[in-house]
Amino acid sequence: MVANLLLCGMEVDRVTSAVKQLRSVDCGALPPEACGAHVEHFWGHETAPGRLVAIQRMAQVAGLAWLDDATHLCLHPEHGPWVSFRAVVLVDVPGPPGPPPAMRCPAAEGDLARAAAAMSEALGKMGSYATTSREAADAFLEARLSYSLGSASVYPPDMIEYHYHNDLGFLETAPSAK
C-alpha cells in the first residue's frame, strides 16, 4: 500500500490535482473559505531560496508522524519508518483552534537504541553524497529496518534497490511509467 503512494508520477498528479481543486471556483466538498484561497505547494526536494522546507519536521508538527532526532526518520504508528513525505500544500485559511495533537513516539525503546546505533554506524561509513558505497547504503537501510513497527509496510525489494542503491530499473516497472 505505502509503495503505491510513493510513486513519483502519482504524487505529482495527486498534489497538482489537489492544488487545482483548491484554486477553482467550484471546489466541491471543501469548506467555502478554501474555495479560491491562496494556495502554495512546496516539494520536499526543492532547495532554492524560499522553497526549502523541513518536510519531516512539518509532518511532526502536523501530527502525521513522530520524528526520531537520533536517526532523522519519521515514524508512523502503523507504517513505522516506511513513510515518505514529498510535498507540503499551504492553504491560506484559518485552521482549527489550538495545535494539532502531538504524536507520541510509537517505537519501543529497544528499537530506538538499535536504530540510533545503526544510523551512527551508517554515518561513519558514508563518503560524500555522490560516492556513498553500497556498504554505507546498506547500513542506512539497516537503521530503518531496526524498527520492529511497520514491518507490513517495508518497501518491496525493487524499491529498496532504487532508493538505497540508485538502481533505476524500478522506474521502468512503476505503474506511472506504463
N, C-alpha and C positions, 0 to 999 in steps of 0.2 A: 504494500500500500504506500509506504513512505517513498519507495523508489519511484513510483509513478508521479509523485508530487515534485520530484527533483529534476525532471527533465527540462532542460533549458527552454526549448520551444514552447512547452506547455506553460511554463512560468511566465514567459514574456506575454503570451496570449492572454493568460488569466489577469495579470496586472494591467495590461493595456485595456482589456475589456472592462475591468472594474473602474479604471480612471475615466474611460469614455462614458460609462453609465453615470458616474457621478457628475460629469460635466454637462450631461444632456439636460434639456428642459423636462423631459418625461423620464424621470429616473426610477420608475417602478415602485417597488416596495420600500424604498429608502425614506427616512423621515423627510418632510418637506424642506427643512432647513439645510439638508445636504444637497438638494437639487440646485445646481448652478453655483455651488460654493467653490471657492478657490481650492484646487486640488494639485498637489505636487507629489511626485514619486521619486524615490532615490533607490538606486540599485546598490547592493552590497559591494559590488566590485568597483564602483566609481571612486576615484581618488583625486579628481580635480578640486581645486579650491572651491569651497561652498557646497560640494557634493558628497564629501566623505561623511559617512555616518557610522557610529558604533552600533552595528546592527545586532550583535549579540546582547549588548547592554540594553538596547531598546526592547528586545524580546523579554529580558528580565524585568525591566520596569513596567512593561505592559502585562506582566503576569503570565506570559506564554511559556516560559522556561526558567530554570534556575541556572545561573552562570557559575561554574566552578572556577574560582580565581586561580587555583593551582594548575589546572590543565587548559584553561581558556575554552572549555567545551560547555555548550548549553546542554542541560539535562531536562528531559520531559518525563513526567511520571509514567507514561505508558511506553514511549519510544526511546527513553534513555538518551544516550548521546547521538542517536541516529536521527537527528533533526537538522534541518538546514534552513536558514533564513536568507532570502535572496533580495527582498525589496521591502521598503517602507513606503506606505501611502499615507500622506497627511491630508486631512480634510479640514478646512478652516470653519469648524462649527464648535459650539460648546460641547464639552464631553460630559460624561456622567459626573455627579458630585463625588468628591473625595478621590483618593488614589485607588488604583486597581488593587485587588488583593495580592499580597506578596506570595510568591510560591516558595514553599519550604523545600529544602534540599530533599529530593526523592531517593537519593542514593544511600546505601549502607556505609557506615564509617570505614569498614574494611575495603570497600570498593574505592572510596575516596583516596585512601592511603596507597592502594595498588596503582591507581591511575596517576596519582601525583608522582610516584616513583618512576613509572613507565614514561611519563612525559619528561621528567628530568633526564632520564637516560636518552630519550629521543633527541632532546635539545643538545645533549653532549655529542651526539653522532652527526649532527647536522653541519653541513658545509654552508656555502652560500645558497640562497634560494634556488638559483639556477643549477647548482651542482649537487643537490641533495641526493645521496646514494640510495639505492634500493634498500639497503640495510637500515638507513635512517628513516625512510618512508615506512618500512615495516614496523619500526619502533614507535612511530606516531600512531599507526594503526593499532598497535598493541595497547597504547594508552586508552584508546576508545573502546577496545574490546575488554578492558579491565573492569568495566562496569557490568554488573550482572543484570541490571534492568534494561529493558528494550531489546532483549535477545530476539524477539519475533520480528523486529524492525531492522535488523542488521542488513546493510546493503548487500545485494547479490554479488557473487564473485566478479562478474564483468564490470560492475560499477566500482568495486574496490580497486580493480586494476586501473580503471580510468582515473579515479580521484587520487589514488596513492602512488601509482606508477606511470601516470601520464600515457596510458595505453588508449589511443584514440579509436580503437576498434569498437568500443562501446557506442560511440556516436553513430556508427554505421548501422547498428541494430536497434537504436532507440526508436520508439513509435513515431516521434515527431520527425524523424529523418526519412520515414517511408512515405 
